[in-house]
């Protein structure tokens, strides 16, 4: 595609949010499915978090899984250099800009709602998580359109 040649795909992508328990692991799993296997994809949070069972539920609806993966902090990463860091919360964006101020790294901010504050029935809460998942999927497809069948179960 012409856009691919112009923009190119990064060799590595980090999705960064507050606690790496909801938004960034969702984005990581969907990106792993969409992007070529040659691209290194990871996610992290700026603070410690705990695994969220609602994330497992809405990823399973897309035939995705976190497996045994647990939330990790930015400080836990073996290598903090990425070609592209996509931040999903204001706190994460600030941390990424601080981390990369002397590095040639692209940082993109995708403001993404935190569904953990959703209240109501289980289904209403799941709908809030589905909304975040679907918005992230739309942004991923738009950002990384490669001609590969994005979103196709793999």
ChimeraX attribute file (.defattr): number of C-alpha atoms within 10 A of each C-alpha:
attribute: neighborCount
match mode: 1-to-1
recipient: residues
	/A:1	8
	/A:2	8
	/A:3	10
	/A:4	13
	/A:5	9
	/A:6	8
	/A:7	10
	/A:8	11
	/A:9	18
	/A:10	16
	/A:11	13
	/A:12	15
	/A:13	22
	/A:14	23
	/A:15	26
	/A:16	30
	/A:17	31
	/A:18	25
	/A:19	23
	/A:20	26
	/A:21	24
	/A:22	26
	/A:23	28
	/A:24	27
	/A:25	29
	/A:26	26
	/A:27	26
	/A:28	22
	/A:29	17
	/A:30	22
	/A:31	25
	/A:32	17
	/A:33	16
	/A:34	22
	/A:35	20
	/A:36	13
	/A:37	10
	/A:38	10
	/A:39	14
	/A:40	16
	/A:41	20
	/A:42	21
	/A:43	26
	/A:44	28
	/A:45	29
	/A:46	21
	/A:47	16
	/A:48	14
	/A:49	17
	/A:50	12
	/A:51	18
	/A:52	14
	/A:53	10
	/A:54	20
	/A:55	21
	/A:56	17
	/A:57	16
	/A:58	22
	/A:59	19
	/A:60	12
	/A:61	10
	/A:62	13
	/A:63	11
	/A:64	18
	/A:65	18
	/A:66	16
	/A:67	7
	/A:68	6
	/A:69	9
	/A:70	13
	/A:71	21
	/A:72	22
	/A:73	18
	/A:74	24
	/A:75	12
	/A:76	12
	/A:77	12
	/A:78	7
	/A:79	8
	/A:80	12
	/A:81	16
	/A:82	20
	/A:83	16
	/A:84	19
	/A:85	26
	/A:86	22
	/A:87	29
	/A:88	24
	/A:89	22
	/A:90	15
	/A:91	15
	/A:92	24
	/A:93	23
	/A:94	13
	/A:95	18
	/A:96	23
	/A:97	17
	/A:98	11
	/A:99	14
	/A:100	16
	/A:101	9
	/A:102	8
	/A:103	12
	/A:104	11
	/A:105	16
	/A:106	15
	/A:107	18
	/A:108	15
	/A:109	17
	/A:110	15
	/A:111	14
	/A:112	17
	/A:113	15
	/A:114	16
	/A:115	20
	/A:116	14
	/A:117	8
	/A:118	14
	/A:119	12
	/A:120	8
	/A:121	9
	/A:122	10
	/A:123	10
	/A:124	12
	/A:125	16
	/A:126	20
	/A:127	16
	/A:128	19
	/A:129	25
	/A:130	19
	/A:131	14
	/A:132	21
	/A:133	22
	/A:134	14
	/A:135	15
	/A:136	23
	/A:137	19
	/A:138	12
	/A:139	13
	/A:140	19
	/A:141	18
	/A:142	11
	/A:143	12
	/A:144	19
	/A:145	17
	/A:146	19
	/A:147	8
	/A:148	11
	/A:149	13
	/A:150	19
	/A:151	15
	/A:152	10
	/A:153	10
	/A:154	10
